[in-house]
Amino acid sequence: MTAEQKKKCHAIIHAASVAAGGAGAGMAQIPGSDNAVITPIQLTMTISLGKVFGVTLTESAAKAAIGSLAASTVGRTVTQVLVGWIPGVGNAINATTAAGLTESLGWLLAKEFDKGNL
């Protein structure tokens, strides 16, 4: 990964992570409700990361690329059920989880795009 690609990935991934964290924080009291907002954020991030490496992805290809995230979505939903209903605490935990998972997914995808695996 060149320095320029890394800089572009950094901007794309962090913007998506902040957006996902905001969605997670705002919708913490309703388990699973943030998926409708976070999924398009992650799809856009995936397609944008592909462009950095000269890979054109359709929405369905981007969905396949982030398909492994399904397990973490279950984990996020569990934390929402356990503590999401607690105002403040649930919002903070859900925001942190959504942002962290999006950040991790973004860098994983960037490394795979760089290797030419996706």
KEZAVO-940738 format. One record per atom (N, C-alpha, C): x, y, z. Coordinates in steps of 0.1 Angstrom, whole numbers, padded with zeros to 4 digits, always signed. Layout:
XYZ...
END
This chain:
+0009-0012+0000+0000+0000+0000+0009+0012+0000+0007+0021-0010+0015+0033-0010+0011+0043+0001+0019+0053+0003+0016+0063+0013+0003+0070+0009+0001+0073-0004-0011+0080-0009-0023+0072-0007-0022+0059-0010-0034+0050-0008-0037+0049+0007-0027+0048+0016-0030+0047+0030-0036+0060+0035-0032+0071+0030-0038+0084+0034-0053+0084+0030-0056+0080+0018-0070+0080+0013-0078+0070+0021-0073+0058+0024-0080+0048+0032-0083+0054+0046-0073+0060+0051-0074+0066+0065-0086+0075+0065-0087+0084+0055-0098+0094+0055-0112+0087+0053-0112+0077+0044-0125+0070+0041-0129+0062+0053-0120+0055+0059-0123+0046+0071-0127+0054+0083-0120+0064+0086-0123+0072+0098-0137+0080+0096-0139+0085+0084-0152+0091+0082-0164+0081+0084-0162+0069+0079-0173+0059+0080-0174+0055+0095-0163+0054+0102-0163+0050+0116-0171+0060+0124-0168+0073+0122-0174+0084+0129-0189+0084+0126-0193+0082+0114-0207+0081+0110-0214+0069+0116-0208+0058+0116-0213+0046+0122-0215+0048+0137-0205+0054+0144-0205+0056+0158-0217+0066+0161-0219+0076+0153-0230+0085+0155-0243+0078+0154-0245+0069+0144-0257+0062+0143-0259+0052+0154-0248+0046+0159-0249+0037+0170-0253+0044+0183-0248+0056+0185-0251+0063+0197-0265+0068+0197-0270+0072+0186-0284+0078+0185-0295+0067+0185-0291+0055+0182-0302+0045+0181-0300+0033+0191-0293+0036+0202-0289+0025+0211-0301+0019+0219-0311+0026+0221-0322+0021+0229-0331+0011+0222-0330+0010+0208-0338+0001+0201-0329-0009+0194-0327-0021+0200-0318-0031+0195-0319-0034+0180-0308-0033+0173-0308-0036+0158-0313-0025+0149-0318-0014+0155-0323-0004+0147-0312+0004+0139-0300+0004+0144-0290+0011+0137-0284+0004+0125-0288-0009+0124-0283-0017+0112-0287-0010+0099-0299-0005+0099-0304+0001+0086-0296+0014+0082-0290+0020+0092-0281+0031+0089-0267+0027+0087-0262+0019+0096-0248+0015+0095-0244+0007+0083-0253-0002+0079-0250-0010+0067-0247-0002+0054-0255+0008+0051-0252+0016+0039-0239+0024+0041-0236+0028+0053-0223+0035+0056-0211+0025+0053-0212+0013+0057-0202+0003+0055-0201-0001+0040-0212-0001+0033-0212-0004+0019-0205+0007+0011-0208+0019+0015-0202+0031+0008-0187+0030+0011-0183+0028+0023-0169+0027+0027-0162+0016+0018-0168+0004+0017-0162-0007+0010-0160-0003-0005-0170+0003-0011-0169+0007-0025-0159+0017-0027-0158+0027-0018-0148+0038-0018-0134+0032-0017-0132+0023-0008-0119+0016-0006-0115+0009-0018-0124+0002-0025-0121-0005-0037-0116+0005-0048-0122+0017-0048-0118+0027-0058-0103+0031-0056-0099+0032-0043-0085+0036-0040-0075+0026-0047-0079+0013-0048-0071+0003-0053-0074-0001-0067-0083+0007-0074-0086+0005-0088-0096-0007-0089-0103-0010-0079-0113-0021-0079-0127-0016-0080-0135-0019-0090-0148-0015-0091-0158-0025-0085-0165-0021-0075-0174-0031-0069-0189-0026-0071-0197-0036-0074-0212-0034-0074-0216-0034-0059-0228-0030-0057-0234-0031-0043-0234-0045-0038-0238-0054-0047-0238-0068-0043-0224-0074-0039-0214-0070-0047-0201-0074-0044-0196-0068-0031-0199-0056-0028-0196-0049-0016-0203-0056-0004-0215-0060-0006-0222-0068+0004-0215-0081+0007-0211-0088-0003-0204-0100-0001-0190-0098+0006-0184-0087+0003-0171-0084+0009-0173-0081+0024-0184-0076+0028-0186-0073+0043-0195-0084+0049-0198-0094+0042-0206-0105+0048-0201-0111+0061-0188-0111+0062-0183-0117+0075-0186-0108+0087-0191-0096+0085-0195-0087+0096-0207-0092+0103-0215-0101+0097-0227-0106+0102-0226-0111+0117-0215-0117+0120-0213-0122+0133-0211-0111+0143-0204-0100+0139-0202-0089+0148-0215-0081+0150-0224-0082+0140-0237-0075+0141-0245-0082+0152-0244-0095+0153-0250-0103+0164-0245-0098+0177-0231-0097+0178-0225-0093+0190-0230-0079+0194-0231-0070+0185-0235-0056+0187-0250-0056+0192-0258-0065+0186-0272-0066+0191-0273-0071+0205-0264-0081+0208-0264-0086+0222-0261-0075+0232-0251-0067+0229-0247-0056+0238-0258-0046+0239-0266-0044+0228-0277-0034+0229-0288-0040+0238-0291-0053+0237-0301-0059+0246-0297-0058+0260-0284-0061+0263-0279-0061+0277-0279-0047+0283-0273-0038+0276-0271-0024+0283-0276-0013+0274-0280-0015+0262-0284-0005+0253-0296+0004+0258-0304-0002+0266-0316+0005+0271-0312+0015+0282-0300+0014+0287-0296+0023+0298-0291+0036+0291-0299+0047+0293-0295+0060+0287-0280+0064+0291-0273+0068+0281-0259+0073+0283-0250+0061+0282-0251+0051+0291-0242+0040+0290-0244+0032+0277-0256+0029+0274-0259+0021+0262-0255+0029+0250-0257+0042+0250-0253+0050+0238-0238+0050+0236-0231+0051+0247-0216+0051+0246-0211+0038+0241-0216+0027+0247-0212+0014+0243-0215+0011+0229-0227+0014+0225-0231+0011+0211-0223+0019+0201-0221+0032+0204-0213+0040+0195-0199+0035+0194-0193+0031+0205-0179+0026+0205-0178+0013+0197-0188+0004+0199-0188-0008+0192-0190-0006+0177-0199+0002+0173-0202+0004+0159-0190+0011+0152-0184+0021+0158-0172+0027+0153-0160+0018+0152-0158+0010+0163-0147+0001+0163-0148-0010+0152-0160-0016+0151-0162-0026+0141-0160-0021+0127-0165-0009+0124-0164-0003+0111-0149+0000+0108-0142+0005+0118-0128+0008+0116-0120-0005+0113-0123-0015+0121-0116-0028+0119-0119-0034+0105-0132-0034+0101-0136-0038+0088-0129-0031+0077-0129-0018+0078-0123-0009+0068-0108-0013+0066-0100-0014+0076-0086-0017+0075-0084-0031+0070-0093-0041+0074-0092-0054+0069-0094-0054+0054-0105-0047+0049-0108-0046+0035-0097-0040+0027-0091-0029+0033-0080-0022+0026-0069-0031+0024-0065-0039+0034-0054-0048+0032-0057-0059+0022-0069-0063+0022-0073-0073+0012-0073-0068-0002-0078-0055-0004-0078-0049-0017-0063-0047-0021-0055-0043-0012-0041-0041-0015-0034-0053-0020-0037-0065-0014-0032-0078-0019-0038-0083-0031-0049-0077-0035-0056-0081-0047-0065-0093-0045-0069-0095-0032-0078-0107-0029-0092-0104-0031-0096-0092-0032-0111-0089-0034-0113-0082-0047
END
